[in-house]
Amino acid sequence: MRGHPAGLVERIVGTVAEMQAGRVHAGGRPANQRGEIGVRHSLMRRSGAGLIRKDKVERYTIAMITSNLPHGQSGRIFLVAIVLIAALAAGLVASRFMIDRTQDLRAAQLFPTPRALADFRMETAAGEPFTRSDLEGRWSLLFFGFTNCPDVCPDTLAMLAQSMEQLRLMRREELPQVVFVSVDPDRDQGELLEEYVAWFDPEFVAITGPEEQLQALTRQLGIVYWREQPDENTGFYNVDHSAAVLIIDPEGRLHGRFGHPLVPEDVVADLFRISS
């Protein structure tokens, strides 16, 4: 990150102090013309990132604060001006950080601060317990769906399987753990659930659990699902659900997400960058 809030604020504060003493004029013009700076100067530099030029923002902000004040009142808002300018400086630097992060990643969307997960208790297809501790110690990818899903679930699992195969070909020492969470525990259990995920990749883990535990997990992850009413004749029902793939870091925290649809090359590239 090229900018630094402290340095930017120091330059602005110094300029404000000089302007109060009458030694510096905004935009290099006499003090009585400082209000014209908003018209005379463009604030944007058309570069690759399209960022605001800091030097002009500094002077523009200073001019707008001080141009229309009577001479005796300019000193009274000195502290207020510093606070406002500091907030502006911090915003510019934060924006630059977010732009850089977006340019670095192809598809992953990371949270500014990873979110800690409360403990939960689910079961694997083999009937073994699966808790928050099973998400610790390595990167994990969580996807929520159900085995009767006609399109999104098989498509996503297939793309994840391709991503893991590409990582194997690259001789990645440790692959992310891929966990398929069924939101249809009444139909998805045991051997059926195990065979479903193994068809895509034998290393994939399948889990589900009672409705209470399932909701406790999905709510803290921001996952939603809704079961339709069963058909009167066949009893079949569909389940609407979130399609994102969640990224869990080795500390068991929600780190980010991949949106639907997945592109294996983008997933692999982002996993390399995130886990490096």
HUWO-V573775 format. One record per run of one state. SS is the DSSP state (~ for helix, > for strand, _ for the rest). FROM is the first residue (numbers start at 1). LEN is the number of residues. If there is no record, write none. Layout:
ss->(SS:SS)
from->(FROM:FROM)
len->(LEN:LEN)
This chain:
ss->(_:~:_:~:_:~:_:>:_:>:_:~:_:~:_:>:_:>:_:>:~:>:_:>:_:~:_:>:_:~:_:>:_:~:_:>:_:>:_:>:_:>:_:>:_:~:_)
from->(1:5:21:26:29:31:41:44:45:52:53:54:67:71:105:108:117:121:125:129:132:136:137:140:146:152:170:177:183:190:201:205:209:211:222:225:228:239:242:245:249:251:252:253:259:264:276)
len->(4:16:5:3:2:10:3:1:7:1:1:13:4:34:3:9:4:4:4:3:4:1:3:6:6:18:7:6:7:11:4:4:2:11:3:3:11:3:3:4:2:1:1:6:5:12:1)
